[in-house]
Amino acid sequence: MQSVRFYTVDLTRIEGKGQFKCPKCGAKISPEDKTERTYRICEPVMKDDSLESIVLQCKKCGSQIHLTGFTILDRLHG
């Protein structure tokens, strides 16, 4: 049985429009992909009415990715 790997990706360190590669298998994960073919959203984490992180699962390799850095959105819209 294969164990699930956990990775953290910080949006503040990503260039462009928020797309990145899965840290384990390299699958392209993009916020524009609404099909859930590449990944699925497992759990959004809220703190004080703000999005703190989102847990994604890569459908290619099964890794869980903790997407952080949403405070940058607060600065852009604040």
N, C-alpha and C positions, 0 to 999 in steps of 0.2 A: 504494500500500500504506500502510495506517494504522500509525503507530508506537504501541507500547504505552506507556502513561503509568504512572509509578510514584508512589504516594502513601504517606504514613505516617499512621496513625491511632493515637493514644495512648489506651488504655483509661482511664487515670487522668484524662483530660479529658472523658470521656463521662458524662453523667448518665443515670440509669435502670439498666436491666438489660443494658447492653452493645450495644444496637442503635444503628446510625448510618447515615448516608446515604453512598453512594459519593461521594467528593470530585469526581468528574468529571460523572457523569450524574444523581446523586441517587437511585439505586435504594436501597431499604431493605435493609440487611444486618443480619440478626438472628441471634444464636446459637441462637434457638429454631427457626429454619428448618432442618430436617433434610433437605429435599428436593433441595438443590443446584440449585434452579431459578434463583436469583438470583446465587449465587456458588459457587465451588468452592474447596476448600482445596488449595493447591499444595504447600506445604512448611511443616511445623512446625520451628522452630529451637530446639534444646535447648542449655543451657549448665549444667554442673555439676548434672545431674539435675533441672533446673528448666526450665519452658517460658519461653523468652526472647521469641520472636515467632512469628507465623504469617503466611505469605504467602497471601493470598487473591486470586482473580481474579473480577472482576465479570463476569457472563455477559451483561449488557446492553451494556456498552461495551468490555470487554476489558481494562480497567485493572487493574494489580496493586496491591494494597493491603497494606502491611506493617503488621500489627497488633501494636503493642507495649504495654507497660505491665502485663505479667502479674505483675510483682512485687507488685502490689496483692493478688493472690490469695494469695501467700505470707504477707502480713501478716494477711489475713483468717483463714487456716487455721493460722497459726503461733502 
